[in-house]
Amino acid sequence: MKKVLLLVLCLSFVIISVNAKQMQPDHAKIALESPGQGKLISSNRYLPDYSFTKTPTVLLESYYDYMIGSYNGIPIRNIPLAGGGYFMTFHGKRTAAGARRTFYAHLNAAGQISNINEISQVTNNEGYSTLGVDPVSGKPLYAWHANADADAELEVQFTSDAFMYDLSGLFNEIQVIVDNPITITPGVGNPSLDNEFIWPTIQIGPSPVNGMRRVYVANRNFVSHNTDVKPSENLYLAYADFNEDMIENGVDLVWSHTSIPEMDQWNHDNVWRRPFHALTTDNLGNVYYVGYHFAATAEPGVDHIEEPNMDIFICPNYGAGTWSRVSSYANIPTWNPPGQPGGTGYFVGEGDVPYADENLRWGIVDSSHLNAVTSSTGKIIFPALFTVTVDTGGYYDGYQTVKAVIYDTATQQSVIREIYPQKDPTDTHNQAFTPWDVEASWGVPEYAPASDGQLYLTPEKIWPFPHWDAELHDGSMAFHCNNIKVSEPNDDGLMVAVWQDSYRAQLYNKFPDSYPELVAYANTPEVYIATSNDNGYNWSEPIVLNKVEIPAFANLKPMWVYPADKVITTGTTPEGYKVGKIGFMFYNDYTWGANAVAPPAHSVNDGGAVMFMEMQIEFGPDTGTSNTDVTAPQITSMLSQNYPNPFNPETNISFDMPANGNAKLEIYNVKGQLVKSLFDGAAPFGRTSLVWNGTDNSGQTVTSGLYFYRLSTDNHSETRKMMLMK
């Protein structure tokens, strides 16, 4: 097979993104042509019983049909008061020619609309609103981006709702909490003055101040400064303390800001690193920014960089501490089956030469819109799509699975758990579900006869995207439209994972003669809801909702589906299974496919409707005994904070190597100029300690001030700050 390079970032997308501020679809990996056609998944695992406590209901007709909620957050949240209900936020247009506005909705416990309207009173082009709810008072806090001043950059705005006597929409004065452009000083290189941090996500956690909570707003950089100016969305975190009285009395919050030095460096490096991360917190005052990244040299034609790419950035002390990173490889080994019995490998590279088994693995691709949650047991959970990838940088987008990454904050270890599909419990050959090896005997691929009488590999596949056609939007549909979200585990360990699948539509639209029985699914996106009753370790077979099989979904084309932040436990079955209810927000797209993303899926903006539904689900027995851990090898933070700090005349700097390897430790001034090379060579396993006496490479004493020291190894880099005071 020949490589088919997806069109990546081009001038038209730059123009579109400047106006709409959508994430830019530039990829370090190359999409490869997926050989053959597959078949539908067969499974006999536990399928939860469910019912609708509120059937899909229109909240608002809207003419903005792309990613109606936050990219990386949950825009529908329970109200933690006796009355219950939900708060929601989304962006939309009341008319096709109108401005995109940010909306709020307040629903009572019966799922009926109590209030719905624009948040602000000023007509402005707004977007990507995010929502947090105070766990003590039940009051909602909102943020979004919009242009709030005379310059070209967007700002991030914030407000809260006093929400008294069950009356919503009592908004306080809008604050600008990120006044772009922002200056960022990397550890190496010159400061950049034009950073534009947008796409906010809210998270609420405890505060170090008695009687307060702390609201965090994660904002991502639209501007990049690497050699080829490729997207690298570093974090700018705003945070402030509040309590119920402050919100009711309209007191402006006092905001502080921080960024992750390593991500700031990524944004400025010659090496291109692009992060896809989400914000979460725990009850101990730790802030986490978790997800994955890819890395590639900025030189054209050079392959991607293989390095630990699954990241847990950690900031202690309620966001005021020093950031560190725990990283691991998001790689699960797999193998290359023969395309026909006795034949050569199914997956081939240049010259149709089959890849060796060691060249293939499952890796994270097209999961830019994941979210992250924290369990009461101290586990960080985020979902991702794992795809068959090649160590040279390619990936086969026709081979997808849905998995959960679980990071244990106590042990600093990550495991990968299968959500869907899952391998057979008797399969001891494969580390994970393997589409061409779903039946015993394990390690022997499955084949089926074709019309020519020959046997061909027949892998079982899914297509976990809201549209069947990967070629939409100049081949970037999977980048733009992936949308997998998980709810936070409740106190009983109940949670859901939600995504969309269009594989039946894809099979019919690509192979209509082979699948005439799927004609009803030709224009049918489907909602998948998997459940867990043990904090995300084991998962059920997914509930599938679509207009063909589910009467409540008749005539609906559901897109951009978001679960509420938490399942509410409502009871227990006679068998002892927990039962819970959870709300969902989604968009009913009148014409399937986004008009708002250029080039559009269709030319007429006929809109759709923002919808709400609520389901009661039985969280049944052990939902996945076959779901074994896939352990991810860890790379913990290697560079220690210097001591003493501040210092005069000298300070100690240490770093820890997980294995023998090359290392470089360098000191830079605030202008990004190299001051001193402390170490450059082979470093042994374990700790290396060095002393800097405040001199440069010429032996001259440097002046007082702020300095940065950076550790670089073959697959890791870290930067920290220190202060010389004389």
N, C-alpha and C positions, 0 to 999 in steps of 0.2 A: 504494500500500500504506500501511497505517496503522502507526505505531510501536507496538510491543508492549513495554511496559516490564517487564523482569524484576523480580520482587520482590527487593528488596535487603534490607539489614539490618533486621530487625524484632525486636520484644521477645523472641519465642520463640527467635531465634538468639542473642540476648545471654545468655539463661538457659542454653541448651545450651552455649555457648562457655565460660561461667564454670565449668561442671562438667567438660566434656570437654577444654577448652582446645584446640579446633580453631580454625584460622584463620577469621576472620569474613568472610562473603561479601558485602562491600560494594564496589560498583563505581562509578567515576566515569563510565563510558560506559554508554549505553543500548543494549540488544540490540534490533535491528530485525528485523522479519519478513523472512526470506529468501524471495524470490519463487521460485515454481516448484519442480520437482523435478529433480534432476540425474541423472547416470549415472556408472558406475564408471570409474576411471582406466584408460586404455590406455597401455601402455608397452612399449618393446622395448630398454631399456637392459640392461646387464650384471646378471644375477642370480647371486649367489655360490652355489657348491656348498657344501654343509654336511653334517655328520652329527652325531648325538648321541654324545658320549663318555660321557655319563651321562644317561639318560632321566629325565624328571620324577619326583622321589622325594619322599615325604612326610617332612618333618622333625618337625613337631608339629601336632596338631590344635589349632585356636584359634578362640575365639568372639568375637574382635574383628576386624571385617571392613573396617576403613578404614585406608588409608595406613600399612601395617605397618612401614615404615622411615622414615628421616628425610625431612622435607619437601624439603630442598635439598641432600642429600648422598647418598653411596653407602654403603649398609650391608652390603655384601659385598666383602671384600678378599682379594687373594692373600697367601699367606704367603711372604715373600721369602727362604726358606731352601731348602737342598738337598732337603728332603723335600716341600716345596710344600704344597698344600692351600689351604683358605679359612677365614677367620673371618667370621662373620655376626652381626648383631644385629637384633632386631625387638621390637615390643611385641605382646602377645597375652593371651588369657584361656584358662586351662585348662578352665573351665566357663562357662556362660552367665551365671551369677550371681556369678562370681568377680571379683577385682580384676584390673585391667589391669596386667601386669608387664612388665619389660624382660628379654629373654632374650639369651643368646649361643649360638652354635653353632660347633663346630670340626669341620671336615671334612678328611679326609686327601687325598692326591693322587689317590686313586681315586674321590673323591666320597662316601666312606663316612663316616658319623657317628662321630666320635671322642668327642664330648661335646656335650651340649645341656642347658641348664637356665636357671633364673632367675639373674640376675647377683647380686642382693642376697639376703640371708637374711631380710629383714624384709618381711612382706606389706604392701604399700603400693600406692596407685594411681599407677603410673609410666607414662611415655610418651615417645615420639619419641626413642628411643635412637640414638646415633651412634657411629661406630667409626673409629679410625685405627690403622694398623699401623706400628711403628717400622721404617724401611727397613734399619736396620743389624742389629738383634737379632731382628726378626720378632715382637716382643711387641705384643699388642693393647692399646689404650687406649679406654675407653668413657666416654660421658657421656649423661645423660638428665635429664628433669625430674620432680620429685615434691615433695610437701610434707614437708619434713624438720624442721619446727619447729612452734611453737604458733600462729603467725599464719596468715592465710588464704592468703597468696601461696605459689606453688610456688617451689622452689629448683632450681638445676642442680647435679647431683651427678656425681662423677667417680671412676673407679677404673682401675687397670691390672692386667693379668694377668702374673704372673712367668713363666709359660709356659716351664718348664724340662724338658728330656729328653722333649720332645714331649707333655708333660702340660699340659693347659689347665684353666682354672677355678681357678688359684692366685691368687685375687683379693687385692689389698691393701686396706687400710682405705679406706672410702668417704669422700671429701672433698666438702664443699659449696664450690663454686667461684663460685657466684653466689647470695648470700644476700639474696633479695628481701624487702622492697622496696628499690629502689636510688634514690638521689637523683640527678637530672640537672639541670644548670644550662644552659639555652639561652643563646645569645648575646644574644637579645632576649626579655624576659619573665622571669617569676619562676621560681625553681627548682621542680621537681615532686618530690614525696617518695614517690610511690606506684607507681613504675615496676616492672613485673614482666617480667623478661627470661627467656624460656623457649625451647623449640624449638631445642635446640643442634645445631650441626654441627661436627665435628672436622676439622682439617687439620693435617698435620705437615710442617714445613719445617726448614731449617737454623737453627742458633743462632749468635749472635755469640760464644758461649763455646766454647772449644776442646773437642772431644770430646763435645759435647752436641747434641741436637736440640731444637727448640722446638715444642710442641704449642699450637695455637690452637683455641679453642672460640668460635664465633660464636653469640650468643644474641639473640633478637628480642623486641621489647617488645609485650606483650599490652595495655598501657594506652596510651591516647592523650589528648592535651591540647589538640587543636585546637578551634575554636569549636563544632563540632557533634559532637565526640568520635567522629570517624570513624577507622577503623584506620589507623595510620601506624607500622609496625614498625621503629623505629630500632634500630641495632646496638649491642650491648654485648659487647666482645671480651675474653675472658680468655685469658692465655697464660702458659706456664711452660716452663722448661728441664728436660731430663731426660737420663739415659743408661741404659744397660743395667743397671749396678750398682744404681742408685737403684730401678729397678723390681723387681729380684730381691730387694733388701733391704727393700722396703716403705717407702722414704723418702718422706714427704709432699712433694709439689711445692709450690714457692712461687709464688703466682699474682699476676700484675699484670693491670690492666684498663685499657681505653681505649674511647672511643666516637668516632663521627664527628660533629664539631660541626654540620655542615650537616644531617645526618639528625636530630640532636637538635632542631635548629630546626624542621625539617619537622614533627616530632611536636607542636610547640607553636604553630605558625603559624595565622593565620586562613585562609590558603590551604591546601587539603587536598592533600597529596602522600603517595601510598602507594607504598612501595618493595617490589619483589620481586627479591631479590638472593641471591647465593650466594658462598661463601668459597673462595678458592684462593690459593696462594703460588707463588713461583718459587725458584730456587736461589741468588738473589742477595740474599735477605733482604727482598724486597718482599712485602707482603700486599695482596691485591686482594679487593674486595667488589663484584661485578659483576652486572648485570641491567638492569632497566628500572623506571620509575615512571610513574604518571599524576598529573596535577595538575588541580584544580578549585577554584573559589571555594567557600567554605563557605556562601554565600548561596543559599537555595533557588531553583531555577529558572534559575540562571545557568549558561551553558555551561562546558564544561571549558576548561582553559588549554592552548593549543598552545605547547609549549616543548621543547627538547632533552630526550629522555626515556630514552635508552639510556646507561647510566652505567657508568663504570669508576672506582670509588673506589680510590685508591692510598695505601698507607702504607709509606714506606721504613723502614730501620733496624729490621727484624725486629719491626714492630708498634709500636715506640716513637717513630716519627717523626711528622711532621705530615701529616694526611690532605689530599689534593687530589682533584679530580674532573675527568675528561675525559668530556664528554657529546656526544652526537650525536642527530640525529633518526632514529627507527626508522620512517621513512616511505619507501615505494617507490611511485612514481606508477603509477596504472592508469587505466582509462577506463570509461565507461558505455555498454554496447552497447544497441542497440534490442532490445526484448523480442520483436518480430517483424520480419521484413524490411520495411524502409521505415518502421518505427514509431518510437516515442519511447523514451527511456531505460528500461532494465530496472530500475534502482535509483531509487526515488522518495522524496521527502520529504513534508512537510506539503502537504495538498491534492493529493496524487498528482502533484506537480511533479517531473519528473526532475532528478536532480543533474547539475550540470555536471561534466565530466571532472576539472577542477581541485579539485573537492570530495571526490574519492575517492582512496584510497591503501591500500596494504597496511601494517598496523601491528600491533604486538604486543598481544595481548589473551589473557586466560586462560592465562597461562604462569607462574603463581605458584609452581609446584613444580619449576622448572628447577634444574640444578646447573652448576658451572663447573669447568673443568680447565685445566691449563697444559701446553703442549708443551715438548719439549727445545729447540725453536727460538725460544722466547720469545713464543709466541702464547697468548693467553687465549681459550678457546672456551666459549661457552654456547649451548644450543639454545633455541628459542622457537617458538611458534605465531603465524604472521602471518595476519591476518584482514582482509577488506575492511572498511575503516573510513571514516567520514565526518568532515570537518573540524569539524563541529559537535558531535561527541561520540558519535555512534552507531556501531554495528558490526554486520555481517551474519555471525552465528555459523555460518551454513551454508556459508561460504566460508573454508576453512582451508588453510594450507600449513605444512610443517615446514621450518624453516631453522636455520642455524647462524650466530651472530655471532662473528667472529674479530677480536680486537684485537691489533695488533702493538705490543708494549711499546717497541720501538726507535723507531718512527715516530709512535707515539700516534695511529694511524689504525685505523679499523674498517672491515671489509667484511662483507657479508651473503651467505652462500652457501646455495644451495638444497639441501636434503636430499631432500624428497619433497613433491609432485611437482616435476619439473624441466621447464623449457621446452625445446622442440625446438632443436637446435643451429643450425638454419637460420633461426630466428625472430629477425629484427633489428628487429622492430616493438616488442616488449614488453620491459621491463626484467626481468621475472620471469614465471614460469609464470602464465598467465591462463586460467582455467577455461573461458571461452567462446571461446577462440582457440587451439586446440591443433593445428590443421592449416593448411598453406599453402592459400590465400594469406593472409599474415599481415595482421592488422588487420581481417579480415572475420570476423564471428561465425559460429558453426555453429548450424544450426537443424535440427529434425526434425519430421515430421508428428505431430500428435496425433489422438485419436479423432474430433475434430470436423473433420478434414481440413485444419486450419490448421497453418502452420509456427510453432514456438516455439523460443526459445533453449534449448539443452540442454547446460549446462555440465558438465564433469567435476569430480567432488567427492570429497573424503575427509571422514572424521569422526574425527579423531585423539584420541578419548576412550575411557575404559574402559567406557562405557555409551552406548547409542544415544539415550536419552531425555533431552533437555535440560531437560525440565520437572521432573525429579526434584529433591527437596530444595528445594521452593518455587522452582524455576527456577534453582537455583545449582549444578546438577550439574557444569557445565563448570568453574566456579571450584573446587569441592571436588576434582574427580576428575582434572584434567589431571595428567599425570605423564610428562614426557619427560626422559630422562637420557642423558648421554654418558659413555663411559669415557675415561680419560686416554690420550693417544697414547703408545704404547710407543716404544722406541728405533728401531724400523723404521717409525714413523709409522702403525701400525695402530690403529684404534679403531672403536667401534660407537656408533650412536645407537639408542635403544630407546624405543618408545612403544606405545600400543595404539590400535586403530581398530575402530569398530563400525558402519561405514557400510553394510555389507551387512545387518546386523541392522536398522539404521534404515530402509533402503529397504523391507524386507519389512514391518516393523511399522507404518510410516506409509502404505505403498502396496501392500497385499498383492495386490490385483487386478492391479497392473502388474508385479509381480515374483514370481509364484508359484514360479519356479525357485529363489528364495532362501529358501524355507521352512526349510531345514536350518540357516540362519544366524540364525533368529529369536531364539535364546537363546545367541548365540555371540560373546563378545568375542575379538578376535584380537590377537596379538603381532606387532609389526613391528620388524625389526632391519635397519638399513642399515649398510653397512660403508664405511670409508675407509682407503686405504693411503697417504695423503699429509697426515696431521695435520689432517684435517677440511676440506680445500679441495674435494675431490671425493667424491661419494657414489654408492654402488651403488643399484640397485633394491632395495627391502627384501625380506628373507626374511619370509614370512608363516606364522605358526604358529596353527593352530586345531584344534578337535576334529572338524571335518568332513573336512579334507583330510590331516591328519597323524596317523597311527596312535598315535604316542607321546603325543598330546594327547587321545585318546579320553576322553570324559566330563569333561574339565577345562574350567573357566571361569576362565581366568587373569586376575588383577587385580594391580595394584601391582607391576609388573615392574621389577626393578633389575638392571643388569649389574654384574659385578665391576669393580673400579677400573681394571683394565688387561688387555689381551689379552696372552697369552703366546705368542710366536712359537715354533712347533714344527717348521718345516721350509720347504721350497720345492718347488713342483711342477716337472715337467720343462719347463714353459713359462716358468719363472722367477718364478711368482707366490708370494708369501708365504702360509704357512698358519699359523693361530693358533687357540688354544683360549681360551674364556672361559666363566666360570660365571655363572649367573643365579639370583636369588632372586625368588619371586613367591608370590602367595596364590591358592589354588584356592577360589573362592567357591562354596559348595554351592548357594546361591540367589543369582542374579545381582543385584548392587546392594547398597549399603551399608545395613545396619541401624543402624550406629553413628552415622550422621549424621541429625539431625532436620530435617524429618520423614523417616522412614526409607523406603527403597525397598521394603521388605517388612516385615511386622509380627512375624515369628518369627525370633529369633536362633538359626538352626541352624548357624552357624559355617562353618568351612572348614578348610583346611590350609595351613601354610607349606611351600613347596616349594623344591627345588633342582634345577637341571639344568645340564649343561655341554655346549657345542657346539664342534666343530672346524669352522672356516670357511676357505674359500679366498678370500683377498683379491686378486682378479683383476686384470685389466688396468686401464688408465686408466678410472676409474669415472664420469667425468662431464665430457667435453670441452665440453659445452654449458653447464657451470655457470660463468657469468661473474660477476665481482664486481659487487655493488651497493654502491657506496661511500656511506658515511654521513658527512655533513659534521660536522666536529669543533668542539666548544666546549671548549677546554682551560681549565685553572685560570687565572683572571684576576687574582686578588688575591695579591700577594706578602707574605711575612712582613716585618713592620716591622724597621727597622735603625737604630740598635742596639736590642737587646732582651735583658735589661732596659735601661731608659734613664733618663736624668735630665740636663737638663730637657726635651729634645725628642727626637723620633724621626721617621724618614722612612717614609711609607707610599705604595706604588705599586700601580697596577692597569693592566691591559692590555685594551684594547677590540678585539675582532675586526673591528668596523666602527663608524662613527659611530652614536651612540645616547645615550639618556638614562642617567644613572648617579647613584647616591647613595651617599656614603660617610659612615657615622655611627659614633660611639663610644658604648658603653654601659658602665655599671658592672655589678658582679656581681648587683645587684638587678634588672637589666633596664631601668634608667632611662636615658633618653637624656642623654648628657653633652655631646656636641659634634657638630654637623653640619659636616663638613669639606668636603663637595662635594655639590651638588644641582643638576643641570642637564645640558646637552648636553655629552657628552664626545667628543673626536675619536678616530679610529682610532689605535691605538698606545698608548704608555705615558703615563699621567698620574701625576706625583709630587707629593706633598703633605707638609707638615710639621705635626705636632701638638706644640704647646709645653706640653702638660699643663694647659690651661685649659678651662673649660666655656663654654657659649654666652653666659654673662654676663661672661666675661673673668676669672672667679675661678680661682685655682690649685686643682687638685684634690689629694686626698690620695694617698699611696702605696697601691699595691695592684694587683690584677688588673683589666684592662679588656678589652673585646671590641670589635673593629672589624668592621663589616659593609658589604660592597659589594652593592648591589642594582641590577640593570639590568632591561630589559624582559623578559628570559627567563632570567635567571641570578642566583643569589645565593651569596655565600660569607661565612663568618665565621672570624676568626682571633683568637688571644689575644695580649696583650702585658702587660708588667709595668713599672709605674712605681715606681722605687726612689729614695728621697731619703735 
